[in-house]
Amino acid sequence: MPSPDSLTKKNTRKITTQYLLLLIPAIALLFITFGIVVYYLGKPQAMKANHELSEIIARKTNQALIRWLEEQIRTAQTIARDPRIMDTCADPLDEQKRSAAQKFLSEMHTLHPYYENIPLAIKLADGQTLPIDVHGEKKIIGNGNFFIDTVGGKTIGKCGPDFSYIRNVFSGKPYFISEVYPSILRGNPIFVVAVPVLRDDKIIGATIVAPRMDYFTEFFVEKSVIGMTGYLSMIDQDGMIISHPQKKLILNPKGRDQVKTVMDRIGAGETYFLSDFAGTNKFYYVEKLTTAQLNMEDSWYIIFCRSYDEVLSGIYSFLIKMLIGMLLVAVAVTFLVYFLTRHFVTKPMSKLSKAANDVAEGNLLVQIDTRGNLNEVGILSRSINHMTQNIREQTIKIREAVDTLRETATSIVSASGQQEEAMKSLEGNVAQVGTASQQISATSQELARTMDGVKKAAGEASRLASNGQASLAGLQEAMHTLSDGTVSISDKLALVREKAGSIDTIIATITKISDQTNLLSLNAAIEAEKAGEYGRGFSVVAREIGRLANETAIATLDISGIINEMQTSVMDGVREMNHFREGVTHGVQSAEDATVQLSQVIAKVAYLSPEFDKVNEGMHFQSLGSKQISDSMAELNLSAAQLAGSLSQFKTVTDQLNTAASRLSDTVARFRA
């Protein structure tokens, strides 16, 4: 059978390990729960903060764009109001005026390098044309065409009254901003700001400035980057990208396809929403630059977008920092719990386990030091000390009870031996009584036959008177012998009765011993129950002793019943023997009277014949009584044999009781008290 230590090592875990196995998942679950709560609580705040930031950036950019457009308008108006411009528009064929205007425009282009071109358009009457020499090449200029530019004459002759900006300024608008479109020179995305040239409040031409949108992208959009993914872009009302950090998307039809979902949300009136762009979820904020604010061909949308992950990156960063901090705290708490548990639980429990093992091995003198230990372990230690003290006291009491049990078992064995010897003696006496009864029966039968002979010889009584005197003397002697045998039988029956009374005394003693044994078994069972696990061994012994005591009581009751029957039979025999004795005494007296009155007998033989019949009948009754006594003696002999068997069984039981008491004594001896 494995020891408690081996079972502990194989099948159990230390309390510190169990605490850690519970604490670590609990802390992990707490981290996960806290992270989820922080995420779902922080997400609306992060979205709100991004909304506010996006709104500020988009509005600031919108304001900057308006100021920049106003600056372009003022620049175009400044150019349009310059006398050299007005002079050349009034007389475009004057080479000197054209040269002065050309020089001025070139200077303005130098001051504003982000302009693609600064051309002048002439207003002429319908169908009117002018021949202009451009580097030795004659070009025909019509209404609304450019007749001066700053790109070496590459755009002279271009444009016309059908262009939106020419049409609007020639119709009287103070300025007009065109849509964004690719430049015919380099393909750069540009838009045009057109301002009419007036003289005497009459429109004579138009000044055109063509800022490049990539300049606005470089100096405004690209510098408005927030974080890693936040940037600005601009889309016109047709969904065409007109400004974007990825310049390849500007005026690119593929870019329009990518922002289609965004334009759908804008068309639905949304200004802040989450949408997909190139496979990435982004938050969008839209600020609209409308034609109601400026004279523009198209409305522009200033859009600030930022990736979903970066918007929530603050939460992620906070969660990571929190996780690291809580992880450090968890490690510290884990080590603290480990060392505290090891100090306050594991070590005291090891002492308790060692003490329990010592008690299990039978050392009841073990004591656990509980000084200064007022916690639950200290209470448990004091309880174990108290339990050990109680077990020690109970073991002493059990040891005393076992000694008493052994002495009682020895006494029972001795008494059983004495009873067995007494029963053997009783069996011999019963055999003697049976033999005497058989002799009485034989004598009675013989006497009956004699009386029959006497009856037959009654007729010859007179003739045999002298011989009858002698026969009467023999009869008197036989009657004395029969009287003496009757007395002997009575004495034997009295002795049997006395022995039966002795057996009753012995049975009473056995009954008392059985009751004491049963009581002792009950006390042993109670003490074993108090001892708990350690009393389980002698609890079995106590039950065995109780069972043996019950069997002894049953056997004793059987013996008592048999003895009572035997006493009844003996009393019946004594009563019959008394009757017989009285009969014999009467016969003796009659014989004596017959001797005295022998002379009269002879004379009255005929008269005595009925008396002989009575005597003969009495002999028959006497013979029958003797036979009954013999049968009763046989039954008594059988009962004595049964009683002897019961006593032998009782002796075997007492031997088993003595053996059980020895085993119980050996079990108790294991405990050192």
C-alpha angles and dihedrals in degrees: 000000000000119000123248089249093057091047090050093051095046104038107027140064130217117261090239090056091048091049091051092046088054098037098050095054089043091053091045090050089048090052092049093046093047091047092051091048092048091047095051093040094045097044095074090045091050091048091048092049091048089049092053092045092047091048092051093047095045093047093046089049090048090052091047091049091051091049090048092050090047088051090053089049092050091047091051091046091049090053092045092053095050110112092228090058093046091047095052092045089051092048108020094169093061104104094200093053091045091050091051091049091046091053092049093049092049090052090051091049089053090053091049107039092169088072114102091204142342105210131168122226121206125220114219136166117273109283094011117128136181129208111230125188111225111185091325094317121111116226126184112228120202135183111311096008124133112254099172129032139163098235100077097277094299093132099038109125092024127117125033146193092289093066110102097234093047092046094049098047092043087052091059109270113142091229140345135205117211130212119273113265138158116277116251088221106051103354092247115152107256140160128205130234110198125192125182120244108227134195119177087352089300122124108236100162146330135257114221127198118183112198116194115239090213087065089055089046093052098045101034114016100038092046092051093076117141117197118322101316108019113109143146128246137171129222128183124226091268091060095253116142107237098172130023138144087241096065093191088071094058110110088350115138089216089059090053089054091051093053095043093105089048091052090049090056090046090049088053089059098254118145101178121036147132117252142157123259121178091339095310126109111231139175113237130200118188128204115182126218102199136193088245089071098044137012096262136153094221136020114245127214120213107206128190113194133180132178119261093234094053092048087057094037090098089060090045091049091048091048091050092049090044090048092051091047094046090044090056090047090047092051090049092047091046093053090044092051090045095053094040091049091046091050101040102030116015099048095044090045090052089055090048091049092051091049091049091050090050090052090048089054090054102263103133093168093076116120129187119220107237100168113138092003108116100156129095092281089054090050089050091049092052090047090053090049090050091047091050091049091051092047089049092051092045090049090055090050091046090049090053090047090050091052089050089048092052091050090048091048090050090050091049091051090050092047090048090054092050091049091049091052090047091051091050089052090047090050090055092049091049089052090052091049089050091052091049091049090052090050090050090051092049091048091049091051092048090049090051091053088048091052089051089054089048089053092050090047094048089094089057093046094107093051093045098041094122091046088045089057089058092043090050090052088053090048090051090052091048090049090052089050091049090049091052091049090050091053090049091050091050090050091049091049090049088051090051089050090049091049090049088053088051089051089052089054091049091047090051088051090050090048091052091047090049090050091048090048091050090048090048090050089051092050091047090051090050092049090046090052090051090051089057115192093002093054095053092095098056091036086072089049090050091053090048090051090050090050092050090048091052091049089049090052091050092048090048091052089051091050091047091052092049091048091049090053090047091050090051091050091047091049089051089050092049090050091049090045090052090053089047091047090052088050092050091047089050089049091051090049090048091050090052090048088047090054091050093045097037090125090054090047092060090050093047101039092122089051092049094055093090089046090056088053089055092048090049091051090049090052090053090051090047091051090050091050091050090052090051090051089050091051090048090051089052090052090046089051090051090048091049089052090050090048090051089052091049091049089050090051090046089052089052090050091049089050089053089048090052090049091049090049089053091051090048089050090051091049093051090046089066090072116080105214 
